[in-house]
Amino acid sequence: MRPHRLVHACGKLSLMTPEAERWHIGERFYVVTFASTPDSLDLELYDVGPAVGRGTIAIASRPDGGEAINVRLFSDGPLPIEVVEQFVAEARVRL
């Protein structure tokens, strides 16, 4: 396991955990959350900064009882391919 490192974001210094560091791609920070609805299991990807975040940029869903995973993108601008690839890989493991 790599040690924590200090990062400067939003005018503050904070410790970056290995999980958070994994979602620091380019100059942006992303957060992945797991959600459950009555019809599906979802993994949501948020762009959280360092400046103003862009909110939800992708959702991966697996319908209850289904095997297929569907991905929806909600970004107004281009997304780094590394973000999309990492998110899809995360969805395959967690959903």
DAURPE-V450815 format. One record per pair of residues at least 6 apart in sequence whose ideal C-beta (glycine too) atoms are under 7 Angstrom apart, sorted by sequence separation. I is the first residue (numbers start at 1). J is the second residue. If there is no record, write none. Layout:
BEGIN
i=[I;I]
j=[J;J]
END
This chain:
BEGIN
i=[23;47;6;7;23;35;46;47;62;16;23;47;6;7;23;34;35;46;60;61;46;47;4;5;32;33;46;60;4;32;44;45;4;32;45;58;59;58;30;31;44;58;2;30;57;58;1;30;31;42;43;57;71;30;42;56;57;28;29;42;9;29;71;28;29;40;41;54;40;57;69;27;40;69;39;40;39;69;60;58;60;62;60;10;9;10;9;45;43;43;43;43;30;26;41;25;25;25;32;34]
j=[29;53;13;14;30;42;53;54;69;24;31;55;15;16;32;43;44;55;69;70;56;57;15;16;43;44;57;71;16;44;56;57;17;45;58;71;72;72;45;46;59;73;18;46;73;74;18;47;48;59;60;74;88;48;60;74;75;47;48;61;29;49;91;49;50;61;62;75;62;79;91;50;63;92;63;64;64;95;87;87;91;95;95;49;49;50;50;87;90;91;94;95;83;80;95;80;82;83;90;94]
END
